[in-house]
Amino acid sequence: MCVYAIVLLTGPNGFASMRETQRQLQREREQNQALQDEIRRLEIHNQRLQNDKAYRERITRQRTNKAKEGEVVIYLPDSPEPPKRPVPVR
């Protein structure tokens, strides 16, 4: 009886294997949720592109680096860290 319990707990289908399967299942669920969130974000983006002319124009200007007449565009360099001191606003 004792040997059976040891084999049951430590064998290839034992407790450790069951715990690893549970961890893998949790990782898969988290990945699935992340993909569902991304799908929802893209669906909203697609709807806005189809139905919102101002949104479509803004996205097009951003991707082509263009500005419409009277619009001011400020390009900031990518910075790996924030500035050491605040930049004053005038």
Backbone bond lengths (Angstrom), bond angles and torsions (degrees), N, CA, C in turn:
res aa  C-N    CA-C-N  psi(-1)  N-CA   C-N-CA  omega(-1)  CA-C   N-CA-C  phi
1 M - - - 1.454 - - 1.531 110.28 -
2 C 1.319 115.82 -44.56 1.471 120.70 -179.29 1.528 110.00 -65.36
3 V 1.319 117.86 -40.22 1.463 122.12 179.88 1.531 109.43 -64.55
4 Y 1.320 116.69 -39.98 1.459 120.98 178.57 1.533 110.74 -61.34
5 A 1.316 117.61 -42.76 1.467 122.12 179.13 1.528 110.64 -63.45
6 I 1.322 117.10 -41.12 1.469 120.91 179.62 1.528 109.92 -64.71
7 V 1.323 117.04 -45.61 1.456 121.29 179.58 1.537 109.80 -63.58
8 L 1.322 116.26 -41.11 1.459 120.76 179.91 1.527 111.43 -62.08
9 L 1.322 117.34 -40.76 1.459 121.19 -178.00 1.520 113.51 -78.72
10 T 1.325 117.88 -33.66 1.468 120.08 -173.35 1.513 114.23 -109.57
11 G 1.311 118.85 -5.42 1.465 122.25 -177.82 1.517 112.34 -70.33
12 P 1.343 116.80 -178.99 1.463 121.19 -176.67 1.532 113.58 -62.85
13 N 1.309 117.42 -24.00 1.457 121.54 176.48 1.516 110.86 -111.40
14 G 1.310 116.15 27.76 1.452 121.30 -175.33 1.517 113.24 -84.51
15 F 1.313 113.42 -164.27 1.467 121.87 -174.79 1.523 111.90 -60.87
16 A 1.331 117.70 -44.40 1.474 120.95 -178.54 1.524 110.30 -62.39
17 S 1.300 116.93 -41.19 1.463 120.64 178.88 1.522 110.61 -65.38
18 M 1.323 116.03 -40.51 1.459 120.14 178.98 1.529 110.69 -63.63
19 R 1.304 118.00 -42.53 1.469 121.55 179.39 1.531 110.78 -63.74
20 E 1.339 117.10 -41.97 1.464 120.20 178.57 1.532 110.49 -63.45
21 T 1.321 116.81 -39.99 1.467 120.70 177.69 1.522 110.35 -63.28
22 Q 1.316 117.27 -39.69 1.463 121.00 178.16 1.529 111.01 -65.41
23 R 1.324 117.35 -41.04 1.472 121.01 177.81 1.530 110.81 -64.19
24 Q 1.329 116.09 -42.27 1.458 120.23 179.04 1.528 110.01 -64.31
25 L 1.313 117.45 -41.28 1.465 121.39 177.90 1.522 110.60 -60.97
26 Q 1.330 117.74 -41.56 1.463 121.53 178.57 1.521 111.09 -64.24
27 R 1.341 117.10 -41.66 1.474 120.70 177.51 1.531 110.47 -62.06
28 E 1.321 116.45 -42.27 1.463 121.31 179.22 1.531 110.89 -64.13
29 R 1.318 117.35 -40.18 1.470 120.54 177.55 1.517 111.24 -64.08
30 E 1.336 117.34 -41.46 1.459 120.81 178.89 1.525 110.98 -65.15
31 Q 1.330 116.42 -41.76 1.459 120.04 178.28 1.523 110.01 -64.88
32 N 1.316 117.14 -40.88 1.458 121.62 177.99 1.527 110.67 -60.54
33 Q 1.326 117.65 -43.54 1.457 121.58 179.15 1.526 111.04 -63.59
34 A 1.330 116.24 -41.67 1.465 119.88 178.53 1.526 110.55 -62.45
35 L 1.325 117.24 -40.44 1.464 120.38 178.61 1.529 111.14 -67.86
36 Q 1.315 117.69 -39.11 1.464 120.44 176.78 1.524 111.09 -63.34
37 D 1.332 117.16 -39.72 1.463 120.96 177.10 1.530 110.99 -62.80
38 E 1.340 116.29 -41.52 1.461 121.06 179.60 1.534 110.30 -65.90
39 I 1.325 117.01 -41.00 1.465 120.46 177.56 1.518 110.15 -60.70
40 R 1.318 117.36 -44.50 1.466 121.25 -179.87 1.530 111.09 -62.97
41 R 1.346 116.69 -42.07 1.461 120.67 178.44 1.525 110.63 -61.81
42 L 1.326 116.52 -42.71 1.462 120.19 -179.87 1.529 111.97 -69.50
43 E 1.328 117.22 -34.24 1.471 119.92 176.26 1.529 110.51 -63.49
44 I 1.316 117.02 -42.85 1.472 121.18 178.41 1.528 109.85 -63.92
45 H 1.324 116.23 -44.63 1.465 120.92 178.61 1.533 110.06 -59.37
46 N 1.316 116.56 -44.63 1.462 121.32 179.75 1.529 111.41 -62.70
47 Q 1.324 117.13 -43.63 1.465 120.83 178.14 1.525 111.26 -60.96
48 R 1.337 115.65 -42.81 1.463 119.06 179.55 1.524 111.14 -66.04
49 L 1.328 117.26 -38.92 1.467 119.56 177.55 1.524 111.22 -62.61
50 Q 1.326 116.74 -36.74 1.461 120.32 -178.84 1.523 112.63 -76.24
51 N 1.333 117.95 -34.07 1.461 120.66 -168.24 1.523 115.78 -111.72
52 D 1.321 118.91 -12.29 1.457 121.38 -173.55 1.530 109.56 -121.02
53 K 1.314 115.71 102.15 1.468 120.92 -176.38 1.529 111.84 -61.85
54 A 1.327 118.01 -42.49 1.474 121.33 -179.22 1.529 110.33 -62.80
55 Y 1.325 117.20 -41.44 1.474 121.51 178.18 1.528 109.86 -63.03
56 R 1.325 116.55 -45.67 1.461 121.99 -179.92 1.525 110.50 -59.89
57 E 1.338 116.78 -43.73 1.466 120.39 179.16 1.522 111.53 -64.83
58 R 1.335 116.74 -42.19 1.471 119.95 -179.63 1.524 111.25 -63.54
59 I 1.326 117.36 -43.73 1.468 120.95 179.18 1.531 109.75 -63.50
60 T 1.323 116.82 -41.47 1.462 120.52 179.22 1.524 110.71 -63.05
61 R 1.329 116.89 -43.98 1.477 119.75 178.55 1.521 111.14 -63.33
62 Q 1.314 117.51 -40.83 1.465 120.23 179.43 1.525 111.16 -62.69
63 R 1.311 116.08 -44.09 1.474 120.02 -176.08 1.522 112.67 -73.18
64 T 1.321 117.44 -26.04 1.471 120.20 -179.29 1.528 112.32 -102.00
65 N 1.330 116.18 2.15 1.470 121.60 -179.48 1.527 111.56 56.59
66 K 1.315 116.00 44.03 1.459 121.88 178.89 1.528 108.92 -115.26
67 A 1.320 115.58 159.26 1.456 121.46 176.16 1.512 108.12 -128.93
68 K 1.324 116.27 145.07 1.461 117.76 176.31 1.522 108.45 -82.96
69 E 1.302 116.17 163.17 1.455 121.66 -175.74 1.528 110.56 -56.66
70 G 1.334 115.91 130.17 1.455 121.68 179.49 1.522 113.94 86.82
71 E 1.308 117.83 -6.27 1.466 121.79 -178.80 1.524 108.83 -90.93
72 V 1.328 116.16 137.85 1.459 121.47 178.27 1.528 108.01 -106.69
73 V 1.319 116.03 128.26 1.457 121.57 -179.97 1.521 108.07 -115.54
74 I 1.310 116.13 129.58 1.459 121.47 178.69 1.519 107.49 -116.01
75 Y 1.324 116.79 121.91 1.458 121.97 178.12 1.522 108.49 -98.59
76 L 1.298 116.34 126.19 1.452 121.92 177.90 1.518 109.05 -108.34
77 P 1.326 117.61 139.84 1.465 118.92 178.70 1.526 109.69 -69.48
78 D 1.310 115.09 148.04 1.464 119.17 175.08 1.517 107.87 -67.93
79 S 1.319 115.93 133.92 1.453 120.70 -178.32 1.522 109.14 -126.63
80 P 1.333 117.62 127.15 1.459 119.04 179.76 1.528 113.02 -70.84
81 E 1.319 117.30 -19.02 1.466 120.15 -179.95 1.532 109.69 -140.31
82 P 1.318 117.14 152.72 1.472 119.57 -179.65 1.527 111.12 -68.89
83 P 1.344 118.03 160.18 1.467 120.47 178.95 1.522 110.68 -61.26
84 K 1.332 114.66 154.55 1.467 120.37 -178.02 1.517 111.98 -67.59
85 R 1.335 117.06 -35.56 1.470 120.56 178.56 1.510 108.36 -132.22
86 P 1.310 117.94 155.42 1.462 120.55 -178.95 1.522 112.07 -60.84
87 V 1.313 115.97 145.08 1.456 121.64 177.29 1.539 106.92 -90.56
88 P 1.345 117.75 124.45 1.470 119.26 -177.67 1.527 111.10 -68.16
89 V 1.315 115.72 142.38 1.457 122.61 177.26 1.516 108.17 -100.46
90 R 1.329 116.72 130.89 1.473 120.17 -178.82 1.477 110.24 -111.03
